[in-house]
Each structure stands twice: as C-alpha cells, then as structure tokens.
Amino acid sequence: INERSMAGYRDTEIAMGCYQPQYTKEHNNGRLPNGNVAAFRKSLWQEHLGELGAVHDEPHTLECVRSVRSIAEANESLYLQEKPVEMKGHLIPYPYTIDKRGRTEPKFKYFPDTEAKIKGRDVTFIPNTLTT
C-alpha cells in the first residue's frame, strides 16, 4: 500500500503469502491443508468469484485454474453488456490477449467505462511519482 492508493483516487493491489507450519501436507496425511490460510483464500475467492465449489478446494489443479478463468470471463461478458446487470462476482480477466510467444496485446484500446489506455508506451525507467 502506498501514498497513491491512500490518497483515495486510485486502487491498489496487494500480493501476499501466508504460511501455517502446522498446516502442511506432511502434517495432514498428504492432503491439502485446511487451516486459517485456506479459509482466508476461500473467503476472498467467494467474494471475488461470487461462487465457490469443490474444485476450488485444490487451487493447484488445472481444473481449478480453468474454473476461475471461466468464471472471470463470464463476469467480463456481463460487465461489458450495454445495460448494467446484477453480477454475483466482480473478478474479470485483465484485458490482454497473450500469443504463443508470450507477446501481449490489449483486447480494447481503453479500459471499459474509462478513457484510460490499456497499453501504455514503453519507457526505460519508471518515475518516482508512479512508485511512491
């Protein structure tokens, strides 16, 4: 969290890692742990996805990844409709396509409902005003 997000006119993403030593596969007979960290993840996913199924109990699986992507894409379709609709979740994919070589291209010129460009220009450095 930085000054930009605390100023009230920008959004901030937070990445964090959590670990509970007593909740590991080794301490859980080879099963995935189900402690407070897992409960916290499930709570966040429920809020953002708008649903939570048994597939989400195993976040490391391709089936779970595909489910999250599918839900996010469905949310995006609802969000992009001409008229507003009730949505049960609010996670949508970042509006980029990625080709087999890893190159990215924006799906749209601007973020929906804004005039903010999705793809900026290349720079050789990031100014302090963007990072502090």
Number of C-alpha atoms within 10 A of each C-alpha: 10 9 11 15 13 11 9 8 7 9 10 9 7 5 4 5 5 10 11 11 9 11 17 16 13 12 12 12 9 9 12 17 20 13 13 13 15 19 13 12 15 18 13 12 17 16 15 17 21 16 14 16 10 7 15 19 17 15 16 10 12 11 13 17 14 12 18 22 16 14 20 21 16 16 20 19 11 17 17 12 9 7 7 9 10 7 13 13 18 16 19 20 16 13 17 14 13 11 9 6 6 8 9 13 14 15 14 13 14 14 15 13 7 7 9 11 13 17 16 8 6 7 7 5 6 9 9 7 8 7 9 10
